[in-house]
Amino acid sequence: MSAGTPNAHHTLADEMRDKAKHLFQHALAEANVDKAFRRHVSCERGVLRVCEDLYDLSSYGRIFVVSIGKAAHAMVEALQSQAGSRFEGTIAGPESDAPQLRGFRYFRGGHPLPNQESIHAGQAILTSLGALDPASLVIFLLSGGGSSMVEKPIDDEISLSDLISTYEALVLSGAPIAEINAIRKHLSATKGGRLAAAGYPAQQVSLLVSDVPDNTLDALASGPTMPDSTSIEDCYAIAAKYGLPERFPPSVRELFQRRALDETPKSGDPEFSRSRWWTMLSNATVTEAAKAEAERLGFHAEVDNTCDDSDYLRARDYLLGRLRGLREKFERVCLISGGEITVKVTNGGVGGRNQQFTLSCAEKIAGENITILSAGTDGIDGNSPAAGAIVDGTTVVRAQKRGFKSEECLATFKSYPLFQALGDAIVTGHTGNNLRDLRVLLAY
């Protein structure tokens, strides 16, 4: 399609950028923790309903809530709005200005790297769970980011600084999140089903706000309450694949060299005989909300998550190919893509995977009537203040006028300064949620 006159092109481009931003904001609003709890949780006459399960709260001697991750505070608030302020427990989440809830002990865990509060949270939760008995009910509220916000190394020889070095090596390896979490689980006393083991034989139910693929829910927050589908053999293979042992600190490297990791609890183990798990929200909630709204706006819309966990350049080429194919058949098309892509950072700038992806797309769509937005539903993209960015056929030229060379910014992973200068960074602040990333591609 031709761009038409420059003024018409810019007017149309602005309109499409507004629409892409609207689709992202609409999806965020629909994938709201409170809305999800109103759909799936209720409490009448002391009986708590969680999806298809019923719990007579009066039959338990003690009810304890453990809430972990970026949505930790929001999930407890939503639980209380549906079931009343009858609960006590522990909340381990990010920094928050929200007032603390009565009956709950708070920890400000680190993300994406654990901090001392993460270690304190892990120890406090393990101690509390260890005091429960068969007449107790523990409600786990789990969301993304929990892997780093609650932690306790499986081996006392692993210090916090060692743990941070290990996390850094994993995050920068280019490995997808499921592989990263496989190793995290086996190095932790809180992950891979070990919180469930600590709370056994109490009755347990886990409510999930998921930032992992629907077929790997035990990767959410590194699966603290679920049977672990990964094994120590997987860990050794993943470490070898990415050359990780030589990048690990000595205390962790030695465990891999001696093949001394301990296995995590598995499906069928007695620790899970009184456990249930329910998904409140997932990335599918976001993609379906964006698709429905795009159709309402008059686009032919499709969802394609094929490139989930793909390298960002492979994802770019695949999605642009799909988009151009759709444009040959329909006048206005919207391609929605959920999940996360990977970027192997070789020298650190300021940016993140969403901004790296969109900037790489900008070079491929220069002069075309295509608009692309990619952003994280948690409001965070890498080490930048942005959630992501938006590009179109004018981005490269506008960047050049501001003194930026897109290829240089890509090579040095410095995408955020470019997008900030153009006003094209998507900045939401912390959303109190985490349902993976959303990519919106429009062609017209």
Buried (B, 14 or more C-beta within 10 A) or exposed (E): EEBEEEEEBBEBBEEBBEBBBBBBBBBBEBBBBBBBBEEBBEBEEEBBBBBEEEBEBEEBEEBBBBBBBBBBBBBBBBBBEBBEEBBBBBBBBBEBEEEEBEEBBBBBBBBBBBBEBBBBBBBBBBEBBEEBEEEBBBBBBBBBBBBBBBBBBBBEEBEBEBBBBBBEBBBBBBBBBBBBBBBBBBBBBBBBBBBBBBBBBBBBBBBBBBBBBEEBBBBBBBBBBBBBBBBBEBBBEBBEEBEBBEBBBEBBBBBBEEEEBEEBBBEEBEBBEBBBBBBBBBBBBBBBBBBBBBEEBEBBBBBBBEBBBBBBBEBBBBBBEBBBEBBEEBEBBBBBBBBBBBBEBEEEBBBBBBBBBBBBBBBBBBEBBBBBBBBBBBBBBBBBBBBBBBBBBBBBEBBEEEEBEBEEBBEBBBBBBBBBBBEBBBBBEBBBBBBBBBBBBBBB
